[in-house]
Amino acid sequence: MARAVTRTQTCSDQDAKTRLAHARRFLDVAELVADEGDDLEYSSAAAALAVLAGIAASDTACCKALGRRSRGQDHRAAIELVEQVEPGGRDASKALRRLLALKDEAHYGFFDVSGADLKTALRQARALVDFGADVLIR
């Protein structure tokens, strides 16, 4: 069975640096919002920012290693693209998959993301930001 064609956009090393800066800012703000305490009303906002951090970090790795990033409407196509980055793409794709599983609830849900899901989102986002930074300095 043939792989689905993914819409991509070419990007440069400078674009990779820009996306890493975005990823770090999204993660910084996600962590600040998450630190607002045990109040679940902030958990969805923090998780949504963590998802954006993971997407931007994935773009970083793809731009640097592949010269292109996913630009389709379905962010899940980015999972297949980031998996192609070597070394480490397989683990990064798993982290991105976990983050994107929380995306709908964080961005569009009627209920707040749980504390456990928020911790997972932040952990996966940190892993992807670290991965993007590592790919960028290779």
N, C-alpha and C positions, 0 to 999 in steps of 0.2 A: 504494500500500500504506500503510495507516495505521500510525502509530507505536505501539509498545507502550505501555500505560499504566504509568507508573512510580509506585510508592508513594512519597509524599513526606510531609514533616512541616513545618508552618509553624514559622517561627523569626523572631526579632527581631534588631535591631542588637546588643543585649546578648548574645544567643546567638552572634552572629558574633564578637564580641570574645572570648568564652569559648573558642570553637573555635580562634581564632587563637592564643590563649595555649597551648592544648593542642598545636597544630601546632608551635609554637616549642619547647615542651618535648620533644616526640617527636624533633624534628630535633636539638636539642642533645644528647640522650642517644644518638641514632644516631651522631652525629659523635664523641662520646666513645668509644663502643664500637668504632667503625671505627678509631680511633686506637690500638687495642690492638696494632697492629702487623700483620705479614704473616700472622698466624695465622688461617687460614680458619675456625676454629671460632667466631669472633666475627662473621663476615661475614653469616651468615643472620640473626642477631639484629639487627645494625645495619640490614640491608635491610628487615626486618620493621618496625622502628621508622620507617624512612624512608617506607614505604608508609602507615603510620598518620598520619605528618605530612602527607603529600600528601592523604589523605582528609579530615583535619581542616581543612586549608587550603582545599580545595574547598568544604567545608561553609561556611566563612567567607564566601567569595565569593558562594555561592548564597544564604545567609541575608541578606546585605547587599543584593545586587542584585535577588534574586527573591522574598525573603520565605519561601523554602522550601528544604529540602534533601532529598536522596535518602535514603530509609529502607528500601529494598528489601533483600532478602537478597543480591542480586547487585550488588556495588559497581559493576559496569560500567554500570549505569543512571545512575550519577552522572556518567559521561562525557557523556552527552547533555544532562544538566541544566546542568553547568558550561559547556558549549559555548554556552548561551544568554546567558551573562553578557557584556555588551558595555561597553567594548572588551576584547579579550584572551582571551575565552572559548575561541576556537578553539585558540589555542596552549596554553592551560591544559588543554583536553581531551586534547590530544596528550600532554602531560606526564603527565597522570593515566593515560592508556591505557598508556604505557610502564611506569609504576610498577606498575599492576595486573597487567601481564604477568609481573612478578616475584613477585607476591604468593603464589601457590600454592607456588612453590619455597621462598621465604623462610619462609613460615609452616608449611608441611606437608611439605616435601620431605625426602628421605633423604640428599641431598647438600648440602654447603654452597654458598652462592651464590658465584660467582667474584668475584675482585677487580674485574674490569672491570664486572660487573653491579652490584656494590656502588657503584662510582663513579657509574654511570648512575643508580642509585636515589637517591643523595644529591644529585646534580645536579638531577634532576627534582623531588625534594622541596623543595630550596631555591627552585627556580623557582616552585613552587606556593605556598610560604609567602610569597614576595615578591608574587606575584599577589594572594593573599588580603589581604595588608597594604595593597596599593595600592587594591583595591576598597573596603576598609573606610574609607579616608580620603577617598574621593570624595564 
